[in-house]
Amino acid sequence: MGILVHVLLTAVAVWVSTALPGIDLGEGSTGSRILTLIGVAVIFGLVNAIVKPVVKFFGCLFYLLTLGLIGLLVNALLFMLTGWLAEQFDLPFRVDGFWPAFWGAIIVALTGWVLNVVYDKITDND
């Protein structure tokens, strides 16, 4: 159940990022757009689960030298990779270049964080 909730929260965060110019969800009915968002959220989660740890391991020195600022670049590149993979799976999600990916990754991270905090507060049974 936790994975499903996480995918849905990520889908909402990706949807928020589509407000930026350069990040496009494509045309279609509401149902097809929701399915696209869920597909992109799954791809984004897999990219972050598989590729990001490898990049962090091999780029550890750069993270230290830049005090973590290289993470912004890495997140942007991972968001671009997500857009490319979505196109390979024929999902109508497109990220047009580095700067939309940069700001989109920041928006997805911040929105996802806020949604997770709200979800944790709602489900806290203490």
Disulfide bonds with the S-S distance in Angstrom:
none
